[in-house]
Amino acid sequence: YLIARLLWDPAADTRAIQSDWIQSGFGKAAPAVARYFQRWEEAWKAQAGRTVAMESGKLTDYRRVAEAWPPALRQACRRDLEEAAAAVQGRERERVEFLKQGLRYLELTLIAVEKTIPLVEAGGEFDADALAAWEERDRYVENLKQGFALAYLWVRYNDQNRPFVPLERLRALSKKM
């Protein structure tokens, strides 16, 4: 929406466009939704250009991802969306639920990452809790396959084609047990 508006008027006030979009799309939930997006924007800016990605499966990747999106941030965002959902019904509520689906995916990914860090620190030993967390994330992705909250093919492509795949690695370790 923002990019489309800027294509029509490159000098437009991006904050005004964002505020209009949030107010128009979320109604009475707008203050909580605006706070939610502001938290993510601040967290992203705090990365100061550092890559936040799972590129190699090394401990530094896991730690960087976990540090970028800490539990306190996720909890605050969850509270924002719960407040937003309580404030609205109908289409506005559906939009909040859409945001909640994306946040849940991130939460499940980060829970799995956090449970995998001790495993990687220990040299790759099997951990049933880490496997369960990655499997829960995998089931959640499958449940959203037909929706729009996730780019399903992108998630699956990355889950299956990276140089390492945490779920597959843990499943292989579990078979050795």
TALIN-V676539 format. One record per pair of residues at least 6 apart in sequence whose C-alpha atoms are under 7 Angstrom apart, sorted by the first residue. I is the first residue (numbers start at 1). J is the second residue. Records with the same first field share a line. If there is no record, write none. Layout:
BEGIN
I=J, J
END
This chain:
BEGIN
2=17, 18
6=12
22=30, 34
23=30
25=92
26=92
27=92
28=87, 88
29=84, 85, 87, 88
32=80, 81, 83, 84
33=80, 81, 84
35=80
36=77, 80
47=68
52=64, 65
53=61, 65
54=61, 62
55=61
56=163, 164
57=164
59=117, 120, 121
62=113, 117
66=110, 113, 114
81=96, 100
84=96
85=93, 96
98=149
101=149
102=149, 150
105=137
108=137
109=137
111=133
112=130, 133, 134
115=129, 130
116=130
119=125, 126, 127
126=170, 173, 174
131=167, 170
134=167
135=167
144=150
145=152
159=165
END
